[in-house]
Amino acid sequence: MKVTISEVGKYVGQEVTIGAWLDNKRSSGKIAFLQLRDGTGFIQGVIVKSEVEETIFQKAKSLSQETSLFVTGIVQEDSRSSFGYELSVSNLEVIREATDYPITPKKHGTEFLMDHRHLWLRSRRQHAVMKIRNEIIQATYEFFQSQGFVKIDPPILTGSAPEGTTELFHTKYFDEEAFLSQSGQLYMEAAAMALGKVFSFGPTFRAEKSKTRRHLIEFWMIEPEMAFYQFEDSLKVQEEYVAFIVQSVLKNCSLELERLGRDTTQLEKVVAPFPRITYDEAIQFLHEQGFDDIEWGADFGAPHETAIADHFDQPVFITHYPTKIKPFYMQPDPEREDVVLCADMIAPEGYGEIIGGSERIHDIELMKKRIEEHHLPLEAYEWYLDISRFGAVPHSGFGLGLERTVAWISGVEHVRETIPFPRLLNRLYP
């Protein structure tokens, strides 16, 4: 019976065949241990010389790393393994022998591994990170669709920019200028006016010349927009969503978290509601902590965000940022026009901002004024102004960066490990 590694628990005591690759091996004179992987998981295959034909045992001892094969044996429970099972191998069939596989069990440099990203994905660590990424994506769909949201796909090629044009990739769209999308937000706002509550999940692009561990050139965003939702309503959705995906990973990816050495006690603290601090309070707190370089009206850098997050030890909202440092579409606080009804959610443990959101402006005259103040071409936003022109309502939304969220939940240091094929300032290969 042909099964996957993830299914072997259903077949304890039975003979099965697994299609797999050899991750690693070790052997003595009388026994060989094969570390096998098939994409669904990892399992150890044990071959005892006295229990198989001599040719089978010698073949097992000569296998090279990443050779593909069919392995047949009896599924056994194994309490010593975190997986819980192993395979007592009775036969194996080589499909294709691999020679000179470049990524060996020894330590390799980052650039070497990035040059071989298409192969590095096969490693146990990268496998674990991708499984956690997949769980977050699955939980995202489950959460929003259970809450009555409709999935909408905004365009990747756009004629306007939601946050200005200085960090966009320009391209020609036949005889006019276009950009690779830095956010689907404006289109999602339009969709919310048609469908009430919507969310998107897709690639976005930033031509930001940054080399930090938090930045990618191409990354994926989850962007919900909600008609008739005001600022406080949106914050509630955000904290419930993030708590939901963390709990989903804890429940369904325990093996992967263990493989990564993740301290899950930190994740177990992620329960809504989350603490909040206003921008004004954050500035005061930072001054008390010795950050004399930050003044009111400046945006926070990584050290500032980390200091605030460390104080709360769980995700924290920083709210009511100054109007002048935020995008044109954010609704001013009705009691203070110098700040807007917005919030950034800062992840703990130094992972920085994972969500940015706000209530959106729905007054057309104020929106026109903001577009002009940001020196954006009014004609390019005429379609967007129709949202306010025809049946304007209060509405709110936010964007969650998938890769930063994967990095935080999985505990990896750099976002380059959280996307299958990262695009960085100095990397477009492979």
C-alpha positions in Angstrom: 0.0 0.0 0.0 1.5 3.3 -1.1 1.1 6.1 1.6 2.7 9.4 2.6 4.7 9.9 5.7 2.0 12.1 7.3 -0.4 9.1 7.0 1.7 6.3 8.5 0.1 6.6 11.9 -3.0 5.0 10.4 -1.0 1.9 9.5 0.9 0.8 12.6 1.9 -2.8 12.2 1.1 -2.9 8.5 3.4 -3.0 5.5 3.5 0.2 3.4 5.5 1.8 0.6 6.6 5.4 0.7 8.0 7.5 -2.1 10.8 9.5 -0.5 14.1 11.2 -0.8 17.1 10.4 1.4 17.7 13.3 3.7 20.6 11.7 5.6 21.9 8.3 6.7 24.2 6.5 9.2 25.1 2.9 9.4 27.1 0.3 11.3 28.1 -3.2 10.3 24.7 -4.6 11.2 22.1 -1.8 10.9 21.4 1.2 8.7 19.3 4.3 9.7 17.8 6.2 6.8 16.3 9.7 7.3 13.6 9.9 4.8 11.4 12.8 3.6 8.5 13.0 1.2 7.3 16.6 1.5 4.6 15.7 4.0 7.1 14.9 6.8 10.2 13.1 7.9 10.6 9.6 9.2 13.4 7.2 10.1 13.7 4.0 8.2 15.7 1.2 10.0 17.3 -1.7 8.0 18.7 -4.6 10.0 21.2 -6.6 8.0 20.1 -10.0 9.3 16.4 -9.3 8.3 16.9 -8.4 4.6 18.7 -9.7 1.6 22.4 -8.7 1.5 21.9 -6.7 -1.7 19.2 -4.6 0.0 21.4 -3.8 3.0 24.4 -2.9 0.8 22.2 -0.7 -1.4 21.0 1.1 1.7 24.5 1.7 2.9 25.6 3.1 -0.5 22.7 5.6 -0.9 23.7 9.2 -1.5 21.9 12.3 -0.1 18.7 13.3 -2.0 18.5 10.0 -3.9 14.9 9.3 -4.7 13.5 5.9 -3.9 10.5 3.8 -2.9 10.9 2.3 0.5 8.8 -0.6 1.8 8.5 -1.7 5.4 6.4 -2.1 8.5 5.2 1.0 10.4 6.3 0.9 14.1 5.5 3.2 17.0 8.6 5.0 18.3 8.3 6.9 21.5 11.8 8.2 21.2 10.9 10.2 18.1 8.9 13.4 18.2 7.1 12.2 15.1 6.1 9.0 17.0 6.7 6.4 14.2 9.5 4.7 12.3 9.7 2.3 9.4 11.2 -1.2 9.7 12.5 -1.4 6.1 12.3 -4.7 4.2 12.9 -3.4 0.7 13.9 -0.3 -1.3 13.9 0.6 -4.9 16.1 3.5 -6.2 14.3 5.8 -8.6 17.1 8.3 -9.3 20.5 8.4 -7.7 21.7 11.9 -6.7 25.4 12.7 -6.8 27.3 15.6 -5.4 24.3 17.3 -3.8 25.6 20.8 -2.9 23.9 21.3 0.5 25.5 18.8 2.9 24.9 18.4 6.6 27.9 20.7 7.3 27.4 24.4 7.9 27.0 26.7 4.8 27.0 30.5 4.5 23.8 32.4 3.9 24.7 33.6 0.4 25.5 30.0 -0.6 22.2 28.8 0.7 20.3 31.7 -1.0 22.0 30.8 -4.3 20.7 27.3 -3.8 17.3 28.3 -2.4 15.5 25.9 -4.7 17.4 23.1 -2.9 17.6 24.7 0.6 13.8 24.4 0.7 14.2 20.7 1.2 15.9 21.0 4.6 14.0 20.3 7.8 14.2 23.9 9.0 12.9 25.4 5.8 10.2 22.6 5.5 9.0 23.6 9.0 8.8 27.3 8.1 6.9 26.6 5.0 4.4 24.4 6.8 3.8 27.2 9.4 3.4 29.7 6.5 0.8 27.3 5.0 -1.0 27.0 8.3 -1.3 30.8 8.7 -2.7 31.0 5.1 -5.2 28.3 5.8 -6.2 29.9 9.1 -6.6 33.2 7.4 -9.2 31.9 5.0 -10.9 30.1 7.8 -11.1 33.1 10.0 -12.4 35.6 7.5 -14.8 33.4 5.7 -16.3 32.3 9.0 -16.8 36.0 9.8 -18.7 36.7 6.6 -15.9 38.2 4.6 -15.7 37.7 0.8 -12.4 37.1 -0.9 -11.6 39.7 -3.6 -8.5 39.9 -5.8 -7.3 43.4 -6.5 -5.1 44.0 -9.6 -1.3 43.8 -9.5 -0.8 46.4 -12.2 -2.2 49.8 -11.2 -2.3 53.3 -12.5 -2.2 55.0 -9.1 -0.4 54.5 -5.8 -2.1 54.3 -2.3 1.0 55.5 -0.5 2.8 57.7 -3.0 5.1 56.8 -5.9 8.6 57.0 -4.5 8.9 53.3 -3.6 7.1 51.8 -6.5 8.2 49.7 -9.5 7.4 51.6 -12.7 6.5 49.8 -15.9 5.0 50.7 -19.2 1.4 49.6 -19.8 1.3 49.9 -23.6 1.3 53.7 -24.0 0.8 54.7 -20.4 2.6 54.5 -17.1 1.8 51.8 -14.6 3.1 50.5 -11.3 3.4 47.1 -9.6 1.0 47.2 -6.7 2.3 48.2 -3.3 -1.2 47.5 -1.8 -4.6 46.5 -2.9 -6.3 48.7 -0.4 -7.9 51.3 -2.6 -9.5 48.6 -4.7 -10.6 46.7 -1.6 -12.3 49.8 -0.3 -14.3 49.9 -3.5 -15.2 46.2 -3.1 -16.3 46.8 0.5 -18.9 49.2 -0.8 -20.3 46.4 -2.9 -19.9 43.4 -0.6 -19.7 44.8 2.9 -16.7 42.9 4.3 -13.9 41.8 2.0 -10.3 40.5 2.2 -7.6 40.0 -0.3 -4.4 37.9 -0.2 -1.8 38.6 -2.8 1.7 39.8 -3.7 2.8 43.4 -3.2 5.9 45.2 -4.2 8.1 47.9 -2.6 11.1 49.4 -4.3 12.5 50.3 -0.9 16.3 50.1 -0.8 16.4 48.4 2.5 18.6 45.5 3.6 17.2 44.9 7.1 16.0 41.5 8.3 12.4 42.7 8.2 12.3 43.8 4.5 11.5 42.1 1.2 11.0 43.6 -2.2 8.1 41.2 -3.0 5.9 40.1 -0.2 2.3 38.9 0.5 -0.4 40.9 2.2 -3.7 40.1 3.7 -5.9 43.2 3.4 -9.4 43.3 4.8 -11.8 46.3 4.3 -15.1 46.7 6.2 -18.0 48.9 5.4 -19.7 50.6 8.4 -16.7 49.6 10.6 -15.1 52.4 12.6 -11.7 52.5 14.2 -12.5 50.5 17.3 -14.4 47.9 15.4 -11.4 47.3 13.2 -9.0 46.9 16.1 -11.2 44.1 17.5 -11.1 42.2 14.2 -7.3 42.6 14.1 -6.6 41.2 17.5 -9.1 38.4 17.1 -7.6 37.5 13.7 -4.0 37.4 15.0 -4.9 35.4 18.1 -6.7 32.9 15.8 -3.8 32.3 13.5 -1.4 31.9 16.4 -3.6 29.4 18.1 -4.0 27.5 14.8 -0.2 27.2 14.5 0.1 26.0 18.1 -2.6 23.4 17.5 -1.5 22.1 14.1 2.2 22.8 13.8 3.7 21.5 17.1 6.3 19.4 15.3 7.4 22.2 13.2 7.7 24.6 16.1 9.7 22.0 18.0 12.0 21.5 15.0 12.7 25.2 14.9 13.3 25.4 18.7 10.5 27.9 19.1 9.6 28.8 22.7 5.9 28.3 22.5 5.3 29.9 25.9 5.6 33.3 24.2 2.9 32.3 21.6 0.6 31.0 24.3 0.3 34.5 25.7 -1.2 35.8 22.4 -4.8 36.1 23.5 -7.2 39.0 22.6 -7.6 41.7 23.7 -4.2 43.2 23.1 -2.7 46.1 25.0 -2.8 49.6 23.4 -0.6 52.7 23.7 -1.1 56.0 21.9 1.7 57.6 19.9 1.9 60.4 22.5 2.3 57.8 25.3 4.8 55.9 23.2 7.0 59.0 22.8 6.9 59.6 26.5 7.7 56.0 27.3 10.7 56.0 24.9 12.0 59.2 26.5 11.8 57.5 29.9 13.7 54.5 28.5 16.6 56.8 27.3 15.6 57.2 23.6 16.3 60.9 23.5 16.7 60.9 19.7 13.0 60.4 19.0 10.8 63.5 18.9 7.0 64.0 18.4 6.2 63.8 14.7 9.0 61.3 13.8 8.2 57.7 12.8 9.4 54.8 14.9 12.4 52.7 14.0 13.1 49.1 14.9 14.8 49.8 18.2 11.8 52.0 19.3 9.2 49.4 18.3 11.2 46.6 20.1 11.4 48.6 23.3 7.7 49.2 23.3 6.9 45.6 22.5 9.3 44.2 25.1 7.4 46.2 27.7 4.1 44.5 27.0 5.5 41.0 26.1 2.7 40.4 23.6 1.4 42.1 20.4 0.6 45.8 21.1 -1.3 48.5 19.2 0.3 51.9 18.8 -2.5 54.2 17.9 -3.2 57.8 16.8 0.0 58.6 14.9 0.6 62.2 13.6 -1.3 63.0 10.4 1.8 64.2 8.6 3.6 60.8 8.7 0.7 58.7 7.6 -0.9 58.1 4.1 -3.5 60.5 2.7 -6.5 58.2 3.2 -6.6 58.0 7.0 -9.4 59.6 9.0 -8.4 62.4 11.3 -9.3 62.0 15.0 -12.4 64.2 15.4 -11.0 65.6 18.6 -7.5 66.2 17.2 -6.8 66.9 13.6 -3.0 66.5 14.1 -3.4 62.8 14.6 -5.3 60.1 12.7 -7.5 57.1 13.7 -4.8 54.5 12.9 -2.9 51.8 14.6 0.2 49.7 14.0 0.3 46.3 15.6 3.8 45.5 16.9 4.8 41.9 17.4 6.8 41.0 20.5 10.4 39.7 20.6 11.7 42.3 18.2 9.7 41.4 15.1 8.3 44.9 14.6 5.1 46.0 12.8 3.0 43.2 11.4 -0.2 45.2 10.8 -1.0 48.7 9.8 -4.6 49.9 9.7 -6.9 52.8 10.1 -10.4 54.2 9.7 -10.6 55.6 6.1 -11.7 59.1 5.1 -15.2 59.1 3.7 -15.7 62.8 3.2 -15.0 63.7 -0.4 -13.8 67.2 0.2 -11.4 66.1 2.9 -10.2 63.3 0.6 -9.5 65.8 -2.2 -7.6 68.0 0.2 -5.4 65.2 1.4 -4.6 64.0 -2.2 -3.5 67.5 -3.1 -1.5 67.9 0.1 0.4 64.7 -0.8 1.1 66.1 -4.3 -0.8 63.2 -6.0 -2.5 63.7 -9.4 -6.2 64.2 -8.6 -7.3 62.8 -12.0 -5.7 59.4 -11.2 -7.9 59.1 -8.2 -11.3 60.1 -9.6 -12.5 56.5 -9.5 -11.4 56.2 -5.8 -13.3 59.5 -5.0 -16.4 57.8 -6.3 -16.4 55.7 -3.1 -17.0 58.9 -1.1 -19.1 60.6 -3.8 -21.8 57.9 -4.0 -23.2 56.7 -0.7 -20.2 57.4 1.6 -20.1 55.4 4.8 -17.6 55.1 7.6 -15.2 52.2 6.8 -12.0 50.7 8.1 -9.3 48.3 7.1 -5.8 47.0 7.6 -3.0 45.1 6.0 -1.0 42.2 7.6 2.4 41.3 6.2 2.5 37.6 5.9 6.3 37.1 5.9 6.9 39.2 9.0 4.1 37.3 10.7 5.6 33.9 9.7 9.0 35.1 11.0 7.5 36.1 14.4 5.4 33.0 14.9 8.1 30.5 13.7 10.9 32.4 15.6 13.2 32.8 12.6 15.4 35.8 12.5 15.2 36.9 8.9 12.1 37.2 6.6 14.1 35.7 3.7 13.4 32.3 5.2 9.7 32.9 5.3 8.9 33.1 1.6 9.8 30.3 -0.9 11.9 32.4 -3.2 12.8 35.8 -1.6 13.3 38.9 -3.7 15.8 41.1 -1.9 17.7 44.3 -2.9 20.6 42.3 -4.2 18.8 39.1 -5.2 16.6 38.1 -8.2 18.0 34.5 -8.5 16.9 31.8 -8.4 
